[in-house]
């Protein structure tokens, strides 16, 4: 399956909106990331042109921040916390379990663009350790069966049933 | 400016406010080590090696980014600082591969030097080198980013000095490295291979690629680049009597500072070409078995060669009169050589016929500008461009012709100068200009840049924002000039060029009330509307008061190193040394096309060509060859075997720039002297020395054993060059009397504005082909095509067409096309280039033995149907 088609009209509109603004690179990139789920590499040059920057500079900013991605991500981005508290509470096993369930390594996106698996240093929810996020939702006090039910909730089959 | 007093290492120091501690120390002879500081770059503070300590507070700070403040007391080398510095260098070394022994940077590596100074041998840390793939597919630059210390100099040089933006940091932390867009190899990026980053890199991360092992330079000598008219200062590294490396020189005053271009940096290896001429040669009737001879020529002694030249030329002069001999000099040869050359022609052989290869490509234009401005606009300093308010670029792809001048304009644009570009092509400057006026010729089919400039001038007058004081004080003929606008239908011109009224208004808005620096292509007169265009530009400059003030004037980017000097020395048909006009039409010599015509008709019987490969550089090469073969006697003095030497009766091996003494005058009017870096190959001799011998054998009373002798004479005869040779650099002098600023009655004259001529459009040749050198070649490419690196670069010079034209012609992807003009046919590969407008094609010169010249007619511009030498009407078909 292909990732979601890029809506170039929408992208152009975002770029145009920021054309005359100073210091608008990061807000622009955030908007693109939000709209497309990632920053299509093809958009680097138009963005640079609009903001009167060099394309290599724009790329440098994108690759500097882990919040920006040049690769399409899955519909659901899983962030498994690997912070100290979660580690103590067994997040290594949680991660191993998630990897096995999704058949993905860290940083990978499934071929069906349903899931992307990432790890983060701390989600700031240590009282819920071990924890992970799916897009903007937190899931805490995880154990393998809870992970299974969370994954099931977002899995493709489930959606199709619904 | 306010002064600041501070103490560094106990020494009392005064510096202007805003100076950094590092600079204040350096100016007072206190050395602080650094890896990321460069005087031409903005302070950055990346490497932290320049740490110093404030004695009062004990604070450690990077001296290169900390401004000096009053009453500071700075210590630069306490044990505490040395300890920190050592640790910083140890960390760098831990990340650095242990490859110093095989690193091409060798003893010139700044990291290695600082490590040695600090006594850091073994870092004592766990080595964790950042292995990054080695990249060296292109023939110019080898990138080994595992040696990168992230000082950012390459990126800053790219952004601040060259203003290309090919690279920037990518990723973060340990992964961070300079990268191109999409991390493509350099040759697939917008990198221009100017090599500025290579020279500025403190480690072996970036190094020059050589096609074979050349060794480490044993010594370094300064010289001046012999390619374009920028006149960059070079430092050439020599090993085994060969030039193996070129870098921008560290001279305080130079045109180029820390920058260079692809040609200057990488193409000067032509000097080691196997095609170099090393012995005088004579044409032989029989085949020779000597290994040094080619099929048609046999080696000879200098004495024999001189003997034959002087006897034959004297005979021909006696028999057919002096004007049956023509002398063709070169805008690539030095001032001294061109001076002596025209002297031999005019004084010894008494012929009128002196010309040089640069006459058609700029000198005619330059001497016309000089005439109109009464010699008051001879010096056009490039650094002044960076202070210009408005830069108006007309018909000039600076980035390709004189790249270093292009950097100046781009830096000015970055600083906020208003750059206006008129060009049908989307040049690099057009892309970053404040306003790009792009005439669309699909309806009109005529080049009418001059009409557009006149239209702008008319609008400036219409809103009454001409520089009235300047016009009243320094000019005449304003009213007739305004009246001449009635010859135009500006409405129609704008419509035909598909330009809106707004774009003219925007341009006038940028210009009004400001002085303008005009950059006008040296080949302007080779365009169909060239004569009208230069008049339009001159009028515009008077209208805006843009002569004689800093950051204004007429800049002509000379494509060749000594275009101005060869003219100033009088190696042109209509000027004597010092730009003294030959008044009478009948005393003027033949220009290049008239020379070829006279050779065809048999009026010219002999020619002495110095440093010009006419069979490659002139239009219609086959016709030129036939004409020159009709000559009874042809002497060619050159540095490499080429098509012109092949048909010569006598071949004299000259010396390349870096093998002799001399001086060049660059496009700014800066006279720069240079001395030899290496000696000429074999028996080859400096060209001025060869000419001196010719004069001597001809019995000329003056003996020129030393170059200084020629310089003395130039200083005496040419007041403009009174400073020649006294210093490494000097400037040509503006005419002191007789110009409007010297308070007599001379005035600048407005010229009547004339509409661009209309050629009859021939539908069988519907395309307008522009023929110009790509940035990696110079002119016709006689020298650059002999550079091993340029050969390895192997660019085919595809004919470039707009996407729309490709579609219409049924061309997709790649393949061959046949281009036909009235004069010839050319077959080559094509490629799409969406920077071109429809109806225009671009044919790169210099590649493939410069066969593009077959498409251009060797006709004089005065002929009514002539397009000039830069553009040609053509048809295209798919093969």
Boltz contact constraints between the chains, C-beta under 6 A:
constraints:
  - contact:
      token1: [A, 54]
      token2: [B, 165]
      max_distance: 6.0
  - contact:
      token1: [A, 55]
      token2: [B, 181]
      max_distance: 6.0
  - contact:
      token1: [A, 56]
      token2: [B, 165]
      max_distance: 6.0
  - contact:
      token1: [A, 56]
      token2: [B, 167]
      max_distance: 6.0
  - contact:
      token1: [A, 56]
      token2: [B, 168]
      max_distance: 6.0
  - contact:
      token1: [A, 56]
      token2: [B, 181]
      max_distance: 6.0
  - contact:
      token1: [A, 57]
      token2: [B, 168]
      max_distance: 6.0
  - contact:
      token1: [A, 59]
      token2: [B, 181]
      max_distance: 6.0
  - contact:
      token1: [A, 60]
      token2: [B, 168]
      max_distance: 6.0
  - contact:
      token1: [A, 60]
      token2: [B, 169]
      max_distance: 6.0
  - contact:
      token1: [A, 60]
      token2: [B, 170]
      max_distance: 6.0
  - contact:
      token1: [A, 63]
      token2: [B, 170]
      max_distance: 6.0
  - contact:
      token1: [A, 63]
      token2: [B, 171]
      max_distance: 6.0
  - contact:
      token1: [A, 64]
      token2: [B, 172]
      max_distance: 6.0
